[in-house]
Amino acid sequence: MNRSQFVQAIQNGEYKNYTVRNLHGLKTPASKPDSTTNNNLD
């Protein structure tokens, strides 16, 4: 699955823990934030 297919699947509601952000005009998949801090990237 490429990026645009993943974006479409997120927008179709297939991935509830992800959202789509617009970064520099490019639709980009991003995981939704949660209350857990031990799974964040440093």
matplotlib code that plots the C-alpha trace (Angstrom):
import matplotlib.pyplot as plt

x = [0.0, 1.5, 1.0, -2.0, -3.8, -3.1, -4.5, -7.6, -8.1, -7.7, -10.3, -12.6, -12.5, -10.5, -7.8, -9.4, -6.0, -4.7, -5.5, -4.4, -2.4, -1.6, 2.2, 3.4, 0.4, 0.9, -1.7, 0.3, -0.8, -0.2, -1.1, -3.5, -1.9, -2.8, -2.2, 0.8, 4.2, 6.3, 5.4, 6.5, 9.5, 12.5]
y = [0.0, 3.4, 6.7, 7.9, 4.5, 4.7, 8.2, 7.1, 4.2, 6.5, 8.9, 6.0, 5.1, 1.9, 3.0, 4.6, 5.3, 7.4, 10.9, 12.7, 15.9, 18.4, 19.0, 21.4, 20.6, 16.8, 14.7, 12.7, 9.9, 10.4, 8.4, 10.1, 11.2, 9.2, 9.7, 7.3, 9.0, 5.8, 5.2, 8.7, 9.1, 11.0]
z = [0.0, -1.0, 0.9, -1.2, -0.7, 3.0, 3.2, 1.3, 3.7, 6.7, 5.2, 4.6, 8.3, 8.0, 10.4, 13.5, 15.2, 12.3, 10.9, 7.8, 8.1, 5.4, 5.4, 2.8, 0.6, 0.9, 2.6, 5.2, 7.4, 11.2, 14.2, 16.6, 19.9, 23.0, 26.7, 26.9, 26.9, 26.7, 23.1, 21.8, 19.5, 21.0]

ax = plt.figure().add_subplot(projection="3d")
ax.plot(x, y, z, "-o")
ax.set_aspect("equal")
plt.show()
